[in-house]
Amino acid sequence: MEPTSDNQMELKYLITGKESSQDEEIFRKIIQETRRLEKIVDYDVAIAIPKKRNYRYFDTFDTKLAEKEIFTYIGPLEHEGISMSAREREHDYVLTVKFPTADVEKREEFEFLIPAGTEFYELQPDDFQFWGPLKRVKQAGRNMSLQEVIRLEVETHRFNLEQENEQKIQLALDQVTAMGPFNIQKRFYELEIERMNGTERDLE
């Protein structure tokens, strides 16, 4: 297991209509229209295969969930702009922590790779207390125990924006089903724009 670190920049937008019943219709329409595009501005559009991924988010024990705002759940860490999550990938898992920066549109991001074979839903953050970024999270949470506060099932549709066959930006259109304690559940839709090999100007 080797920790990696990276400072990435991403922007996220919630996809909503005038009525909540329109949200999925708008989401599907954006996917359909984007698939028809060969270019966005000066970037070639490459379509990735849709995928489903599971996420687990952690916060300190006294996290409170508001049913109507489950997609922006408020816990002591999250309230400070810090997030701690475990994410399933195709061949492994990754722990991710993010910290706020002076720029509200940027967060400092660190990842710790975990090989497949680990039981995803038995993975506990406290098992990785030796990892420096996790120590920072614990300190920010007054060394309280980190607990799973929410699970996400994500259906993602990704589009790579390329120049000269080099990926600059990735667009992800995500249907997210969030599940919290006491059978709280909500579905919502997001557009995420993430800088890959591109510059801040590419993101803009």
C-alpha angles and dihedrals in degrees: 000000000000123000117224130193132205138167105222131174123218139165125208129197130187112229111221139157130208087269123036089232088067096056098090093042091055091045093053091046092054090051092048094048094045091052088059093056122097093182139024108198103311096339129099113231118229118185121222123205112268112254140189120223136179124221134187122200123202133201137156120295097261094062114140124208124209110204095216091049101039090133089061098036113182120226130149093266097039089048088060092049094257120129134187120190145160117218134193116228132180098273105007146007131255134205112214130191124184129193129193121251134199088270109073090211094056134067129186108241133199129181134198116198119222119190122237112265093064110115101247098207093045094053111117125193093223088067087071101048090129090069111099099221090050089053088056090052091050092050091050088052093051089252092291118153115273113233134183107261102170142012124210129200106198127195102194131192111192133197122188118212109211141183119195089352092302118122110236104165136012122212116200124191106196135190104202126195109194122199125189138170121302091031093291108164135171136169123213140161131236141187113209123189113195130184111230115165092343133099131248087263090057089054092051 
